[in-house]
Each structure stands twice: as C-alpha cells, then as structure tokens.
Amino acid sequence: MTLRKWTFTVDPEDAELRLDQLIAKRTELSRRSAREALKLGGVQVDRKRVKVAGKVVKPGTEVRVAFDPDLPPVPDTAIPVVFEDAWILAVDKPAGIATQGTWASDRHDLLALLKTQRPDLKLALHHRLDQGTSGLLVLAKDPKANAGLAAAFASRDLVKLYLARISEPLEACTVEEAIGRIRGADPGRFGCRGDLMDPKSARTDFRPATAEETAGLVPGHWIVARIHTGRTHQIRVHLQHLGRPILGDALYGGAASDRLWLHAWRLGLKHPVTQEALLLEAPPIRFRR
C-alpha cells in the first residue's frame, strides 16, 4: 500500500475555496485525486467523513485527508451468511477485506458491502477481524440484539475459537501477557515487551488442533486459539511472543506466504434476545487442500 495522509487546519485566506480546491492546495494531490479521495470517503472534516467536493469549510476547522492510489476497485464480493434470524446476522468475512471503513475508504469494507447487499438492514458491529483474517462476525439487526451483544462482548460471556497455521509445533499453553501499541513503530504494531503505549491485560489459550479438526486442510502445524480478551492483534502478538508467529504474518515475523493463515472459526454465545445457546461455525474453506 502507498497510503498517504495529511492533517491541516483551514486558514482564513482559504475560507472561500471548495473542499477539492482546498485539498489540492494544502496537500500534494491534484484536484482530480482530491475528488477521488472525497468519493471514497478518505476526507474528514472535524473527524466526520465528507464527500461533497463543493463544500466550503470554515477557518480553524481541522481537515484530514487519506489517499491510496493503489486501492483496488470497490469489491462486489458476496458475503456468505452463516446464521440469520430476526435479531442477528452472522457472516463469514473474506480475507483481504477490512471489517469497517479505513482511513482512505468507507467503500471497500465488510460493512459497506453488507449495506449494499442488504440495504433493508441497519447493522451494529461489536467485534472486528483484521483485514487479512477471515471468518465469523456477528452483527445485530435489532435494538434488543444490539444491547444483548454489547453486554456479551463487554463481559466476555462467549467462546471465540480461531484456527491458525504456524511453522513449528506448539504445545498447549496459556499466555497472559499485556498488549500495547509499540511507541514509534512504523508500520504501527503491538507487542508484549518494549516501550508500550497503554498496555492492557490479555489472555489467550493455545492447543494443537486435532486431526479431525484439520481434516481436508493444507498439511501443517495447526493450532486452536481461544481468546478471553479482545485486544488488537492479540493472537498474532501472543504467538510472536512465543516464537511461533503465524504463517504469512509479515508484521509479526511470520514466514512468507501468499495469505495470513488465521481464521475466526467458531463462536459460542447465548442468543442476545432468546438466550438460546448458539454455536456458530465458519468452515475454513480457504485453507483446504
């Protein structure tokens, strides 16, 4: 990616400029690229996305611009549905798609795709997956479900299992190491050691996957991870801490591969409205032989 970002405050002498003109003046973008950034959702005025090229912005207002000329066309991938009823929607997120809008776009992500494919729904998100990670995501369709899911994820009253492939075997273990953003890291990443910003407690259980669980998958060292907390990049960071980074995870020292071998596999929870026990599963199709 060649993501470029700018942040500036509108000067009094620029108060009459259209937003696309202003961006072209205060960044290295042409007016054409400025309009493309606006169209994709890569412009924020006072922390809110704006897409109107002709908007005039008051002096003193903060403007943020993000533009990635290498963004692919807006995807039209059909999102597989794992489970749906009147209250919730569970889907299998494809790898390579962000869960929600990024700096440069609010059109390339899962929520945008679902909004296009299911315009009848107003969905609420309570957990996320990294862009390279595939698998289960549960969204609320109804205010009652929204409140119930919010409570379940806040209290961690659920079971979240992931499948990951690593380069060397790993015995069953539990990692309880706080995770924080590494100060000054570029690209940004997280860790358990070093100069960490706002480290928070994190716990992950690991065990080797069984032959039954990996039947039909590409041969290798497969593990099952259960997270008890929801820190950013938690499984990836804890596996790096153990010296067993995930295959394809270049950010955390994993061996080179054409994909990140991490999949949100199973989710056990009480239905947020009916309180029925649910065990949802997204088969790891992309990892099959």
C-alpha positions, 0 to 999 in steps of 0.5 A: 500500500502507498497510503498517504495522509495529511492533517491541516487546519483551514486558514482564513485566506482559504475560507472561500475555496471548495473542499477539492480546491482546498485539498489540492492546495494544502496537500500534494494531490491534484484536484482530480485525486482530491475528488477521488479521495472525497468519493471514497470517503478518505476526507474528514472534516472535524473527524466526520467523513465528507464527500461533497467536493463543493463544500466550503469549510470554515477557518480553524476547522481541522481537515484530514485527508487519506489517499491510496492510489493503489486501492483496488476497485470497490469489491462486489464480493458476496458475503456468505451468511452463516446464521440469520434470524430476526435479531442477528446476522452472522457472516463469514468475512473474506480475507483481504477485506477490512471489517469497517471503513479505513482511513482512505475508504468507507467503500471497500469494507465488510460493512459497506458491502453488507449495506449494499447487499442488504440495504433493508438492514441497519447493522451494529458491529461489536467485534472486528477481524483484521483485514487479512483474517477471515471468518465469523462476525456477528452483527445485530439487526435489532435494538434488543440484539444490539444491547444483548451483544454489547453486554456479551462482548463487554463481559466476555460471556462467549467462546471465540475459537480461531484456527491458525497455521504456524511453522513449528509445533506448539504445545498447549499453553496459556499466555497472559501477557499485556498488549500495547501499541509499540511507541514509534513503530512504523508500520504501527504494531503491538507487542508484549515487551518494549516501550508500550503505549497503554498496555492492557491485560490479555489472555489467550489459550493455545492447543494443537488442533486435532486431526479431525479438526484439520481434516481436508486442510493444507498439511501443517502445524495447526493450532486452536486459539481461544481468546478471553480478551479482545485486544488488537492483534492479540493472537498474532502478538501472543504467538510472536511472543512465543516464537511461533508467529503465524504463517504469512504474518509479515508484521509479526515475523511470520514466514512468507506466504501468499495469505495470513493463515488465521481464521475466526472459526467458531463462536459460542454465545447465548442468543442476545434476545432468546438466550438460546445457546448458539454455536456458530461455525465458519468452515475454513474453506480457504485453507483446504487442500 
